[in-house]
Amino acid sequence: MPSTELLIAFFATTAILAYIPGPAMLYAAAQTMARGRWSGLMAALGIHLGGYVHVLAAATGLPCCSTPCRRFT
């Protein structure tokens, strides 16, 4: 079990990083400011649907297709 000080530092760092907006949030905000509310909503929808595609690909084993074949090495 990690020490209490290490756990406190870990949770504090995790909390700080959880509140920093990522590139997807910055993209949606930039689209909203540059082109208006509708474009911002469409950017957020695209990001959301892209997440579903990513989860579906991972669930069906698609990442295995992109790894090199071990049979020929």
C-alpha positions as CSV (number, residue, x, y, z in Angstrom):
1,M,0.0,0.0,0.0
2,P,1.4,3.4,-0.9
3,S,2.0,5.9,1.8
4,T,-0.5,8.5,2.8
5,E,1.6,11.4,1.5
6,L,2.0,9.7,-1.9
7,L,-1.8,9.1,-2.1
8,I,-2.5,12.7,-1.2
9,A,-0.1,14.0,-3.9
10,F,-1.6,11.6,-6.4
11,F,-5.2,12.7,-5.8
12,A,-4.2,16.4,-5.7
13,T,-2.5,16.0,-9.1
14,T,-5.4,14.1,-10.5
15,A,-7.9,16.7,-9.4
16,I,-5.8,19.5,-10.9
17,L,-5.4,17.7,-14.3
18,A,-9.1,16.8,-14.3
19,Y,-10.1,20.5,-14.4
20,I,-7.7,21.5,-17.2
21,P,-9.5,21.6,-20.5
22,G,-8.2,19.3,-23.1
23,P,-7.7,19.9,-26.8
24,A,-11.2,18.8,-27.7
25,M,-12.7,21.3,-25.3
26,L,-10.5,24.0,-26.6
27,Y,-11.5,23.1,-30.2
28,A,-15.2,23.2,-29.4
29,A,-14.8,26.6,-27.6
30,A,-12.8,28.0,-30.5
31,Q,-15.4,26.9,-33.0
32,T,-18.2,28.5,-30.9
33,M,-16.3,31.8,-30.6
34,A,-15.3,31.9,-34.3
35,R,-18.4,30.6,-36.0
36,G,-21.3,30.7,-33.5
37,R,-23.3,28.4,-31.4
38,W,-24.4,26.0,-34.1
39,S,-20.8,25.3,-35.2
40,G,-19.8,24.8,-31.6
41,L,-22.6,22.3,-31.1
42,M,-21.6,20.5,-34.3
43,A,-18.0,20.3,-33.1
44,A,-19.0,18.9,-29.8
45,L,-21.2,16.4,-31.5
46,G,-18.4,15.3,-33.8
47,I,-16.1,14.9,-30.8
48,H,-18.7,12.8,-29.0
49,L,-19.4,10.6,-32.0
50,G,-15.7,10.2,-32.6
51,G,-15.4,8.8,-29.0
52,Y,-18.1,6.3,-29.8
53,V,-16.2,5.2,-32.9
54,H,-13.0,4.8,-30.8
55,V,-14.8,2.7,-28.2
56,L,-16.4,0.5,-30.8
57,A,-13.1,0.0,-32.5
58,A,-11.5,-1.0,-29.2
59,A,-14.3,-3.3,-28.3
60,T,-14.3,-5.1,-31.6
61,G,-10.5,-5.7,-31.5
62,L,-9.6,-3.4,-34.3
63,P,-6.4,-2.2,-32.6
64,C,-5.1,-5.8,-33.0
65,C,-5.2,-5.4,-36.8
66,S,-2.7,-2.5,-36.6
67,T,-0.1,-4.3,-34.6
68,P,2.7,-6.1,-36.6
69,C,2.1,-9.7,-37.3
70,R,4.3,-11.9,-35.0
71,R,4.1,-14.8,-37.4
72,F,6.6,-13.3,-39.9
73,T,9.1,-12.0,-37.4
